[in-house]
Amino acid sequence: MKNLSSHRKPWLTPHEQVEHLQSKGVRFDFISKGDAEKYLAKNNNYFRLRSYRKGFSKVEEGTRKGEYSNLDFIMLVDLSVIDMLLRFEMLPMTLDIEHFSKLKLLGEIGSHLEDGYSIVEDFLARASKKTPTGNSVNLTIQEIEKGKSSPYISSLLDYYPNHDYPAWAFMEIVSFGTFIHFQKFCAERFDDQKMKNDFYLLQTVKSLRNACAHNNCILNDLVSGSPMYKARNSVSQALGKVSGIGESMRKSKMRNDRIQQITTTMYMHRQLASEGVHIHRAESLQIFKERMNKNLNYYIGNYQVLSTFDFISKVIDGWFNAGENAN
């Protein structure tokens, strides 16, 4: 049997969790150990909360070698709250982007004099794949068929029993991921480079949407490194026009997948959303920004956290000033 002991950890009670954190150098100057135990028992998962420690440096020598040099429990709590509020901002923004992307694509389909049916038929035909046994399988049709048990789209599916969907109905019954690939299919059909670029931007938005929908932690890894994908030129160029964001900051933050996804989502929302929706999100983001920066004194000396908050604040002020129009 495979040896699993190397990564398995013992179950810890809230009291033991606090003691373990203290043994790693985590302080309890702003919150008592007793209150920290209550917080871990009723408010947050220990595994999630401790993940935010990644952004804090450790002592490199001396009797405290290996312990965190400047990390108080309240900082983990603060980052966790900010992360939660960030997800609450980003998820509805991704839903806005999905809505307005569909609206925009319908306009493109109409402008190319498509009837709305043949383009979906051709997309579905291309979605058919051969299995190793030689049978044909259509994953998009399989996805659609699963919707027959949904109280939200089952009646719409019943209206088109032979999968003869118009584009405006098709977009309502497929996942965001399938819609994005339909967008790419249309971009190739129309030979539209702007639409092709939007496909890659929407892929990035989808990644953040999935993270938010699954309640994943976002701000627990802010290190600049080698991102999975290079930031799109359109996003980088727009960032270059934001006051206070220089080339060094832009390149550094776009080398973090999470920050790149947050930035791309805000960029796409600014490009696609109606003025009214944009203003609504701008007002909400300004409130979020105030909360994010409420306890900056906690992070004095922590460049990773402070520079990230500064970057996000500048993007919000540059692209989501509630007193200005979206574009």
N, C-alpha and C positions, 0 to 999 in steps of 0.2 A: 504493500500500500504506500502511496506517495506520502512523504514526510511533509506535513503541513505546519509543524510547530514554529517554523521560522517567521511566519507572518501572523499567526494567531495571537490575539491579545486576551488577557483575562477580563471577565466582566467586573466592572467597577461600580460601586454605589456612588451617589452624588458626593458623599463625604470623601470617599477614596479618590474620586475624580479631582476634587479640589486639592487634596494632598498631593496627588501626582503632578498637577499643574505647578503647585508651589515648589516641588522638588526640581522642576525644570526651570525655575527662576521667575515664574509668573507671580507678580505681586498682587496684593489685595489692599491697596492703599485707599482706593476710592469706593470700595464696596467690601463689606466684611465677608469673611469666609462662610459664616452662617447664611448670609443673604445669597452668596454665590451658590451654596448648596440648594437653597430653595429655588433659585433661578434654574439650575440644571434639572431639578426634579419636575418643574411645572412649565417652564417657558421655552427651553431649547434643548436640542439633542447635543450631547457632549461631543460626539464625533464631528458634527457640523461646526460647532462653535470653535473647537480647537483647530479646525482647518485654516482659520484666519491667521494663525500664528506664523504662517509661511513668510509673511511680509516683514517680519521682525528679525533683527540680527542677533547673533549669539556672542557671548564672551569667548574670545579666542585663546586666552591664557590665564593662568592664575588659579586660585581656589574655586572660582566660579566658571571655569572653562566648560563650555557646552551649554551653559544656562542662558536664557534670554536676558539681554542686557537692559532692555527698557520696555517691558511688556507688563501691563496691569490687566487684570481680568476685565475691568470695565471697558478696555479697548476692544476686546473680543466681542463684548456685548454690543458696543457702539457700531462696529463694522457689520455685525450680523443684522442689526436693525437697518442700517443704511442699505445693505444688500437686499433685504426684503423690500424696502421702499423702491429701490431701483427696479426690481422685477415687476413691481406694481405699475411702474411707469412704462417699462419696455414692452410688456406683453400687450397692453391695449394699443400701443403704437404699431406693433407688428400686425395686429388685426386691422388697423386702419390701412396699413400698407397693402395688405391682401385685398381689401375692398376696393381701394382706388386703383390698384394694379389691374384688377379684373375690369373695372370700368374703362381704363385706358386701353386695354387690349381689345375690348369690344369695339371701341372707336377705331382702332387700327384695322380690325377685320372688316368693319363697314367701309372704311375709306378705300380698301382694296377691292371693293365690289364683290366680296364673298357673300354667298347666300346664308352662311352660318351653319349649314349642315355638312356640306362636302368637306370642309376643313377638319371637322371633328371626325368624320368617317375616315379620312386619310390618316389622321393622327392615330386612331384606334387600330387601323390596319397595320401601321408601322410598329405598334406596340405588341404585335403577336410574335412569339418566340418559339423556336423548336426545342423540345426537351431531348435529353439523351436517348429516349426511347423512340423518338421520331414524331411524337404527338405535338400538336400546336397548342400553346397556352398564351393567353392574353392577360397579363397581370393587371392592366387597367380595368378590364372588364371584371376580373375577379374582385378588385377593390370596390367597384361599383355595386356588384352583387351583394357584398356584405352590408351595404346600406339599406337593403330591403327590410332589415329588422329595426331600422332607426325610425322613431316616430317623427323625425324632422324632415326626412327626404324620401320616405317610402312612397308617399302619394305621388311625388314627382317622378320617381322611377316607374311606378305603375302607368303613368301617362305615356311613357316611351318604352313599351315592352320589348321592342326589337333593337334597342340601343341606337335608335336613330335620333340622336340628340342635336338640337341646335346649340351653338356655342354658348348662348346666354343661359341655357339650362345645364349644359355640361359643366360649366364652371362652378355651379352650385352643388354638384353631387360628387366632386372629386376632392381629394386632399390638397392642401397647399402645395405639397411637393409635386403632385401630378400636374397641378395648374402651372407651376413654374416650368415644368418640362413642355407643357403645351405652349407656353410663352416662347420657349426656345424654338419649338417646331414652327411656330408662326414667324419668328424672326428669320429663320432660314428660308422659309417659303417666300417671304417678302424681301429677302436679302437686305435686312435693316440692321445696320451695325449698332445703332443706339438700343434697339430692342435686345440684341445679343448681349450688350453690356449690362442691361437691366437684368437679364437672366442670372448673371453671376452675382450681381448685387442682391437679388432676391434670395439666392442660395445662402448668402451670408445672413440675411435677415431671418431666414428659416431656422438656421442653427441657433440663433439667440432665442427665437420664439420657442423652440423645443426645450431649451435649457430653462426658460422661465416657466413654461407649462409643466415641466417636471420638477419645478421648485429646486433646481440645482443652484449651488452656491456660485456666484460670479466673481466677487471681489476677493476671493481667497487665493488668487494667483495673479499678481500684477507685474511679474518679471518680464522684461523685454527679452525676446529670444529669437527663435526661428519660427515664424508663424506658418500655419498649414498652407495658407495662400497669401500671396502678396496683395496688399491693399489696391483696389482699383484706382486708376489714374484720376477718374472723375471725383472720387472722394478726397484724394490727396490734394488735388488742385483746389477744391472748395475749402479744405482746411487751411491751405496757404493764404486764404483771404481773411481768415478769422483773426481778429486783433489779439496779439499776445502769444499766438502760437507760431513759433519760429520753426525753421527746417529741422533743427535738432530734436525739438520736442515732438514734432509731427512724426518723424521717422522712428523715434524711440517708442512712442505709444502705438504706432501702427504695427510694430513688431510683436505686439501681444495680441493673441487671437481674440480674447474677450473684449479688450478695449476697441479693437478693430471692428468687431461685430456691433458693439454699442454705437460707435461712431457712424458706421454704415447705416444702421437702422435710423438714426436721427437724420442723416443725410437724405435717405429715401423718403422719410416722412415729410421732410421739408419740400422735396421735389414733387410729391404726389398728392398730398392731402389738400382738401379744400381750405379756404381761408378760415372759415369758422372752426373747423376741426383743428387746424394748426394753432389758432389762438387758444383754444381750450387746452391743448396739450402744453402750449407754452406757459400758460398760467400754472399748470400742475407741475411742470418741470422746474419752474422758478421756486416753488415751495419746496420741492425735493432738494434743490441746490442749497437752500438755506439750512435745511436739516443736515445735509451732508457736511456742511462746513461749520456746524454748530460747535463741535468739540475739537477744533484743529489743534488746540493746545495739548491734547493728548499725544499727538504724533510729532511733536517737535524733535527733530533729528532723524525722522523716518522719511527719507526722500521718496521712497517708493509709494507710500500712501499719500503724502502731501502733493507730490507731482501729479498723481492720478486724479485726485480731487480737483486740483487746479486745472488740469486739462479738460475734464468733464465740465467744469464750471464755465470755462472759456467757450466751449462748443455750445453749451446751452445759451449763453449770452449772445453768441454770434449768430446762431440759427433759430433761437426760440425766444426772441425778445417779444413779450406779450403785447408791447405797444406798437409793433411793426407788422406789416403784412408778411405772408409766407415767402414771397419771392421778391 
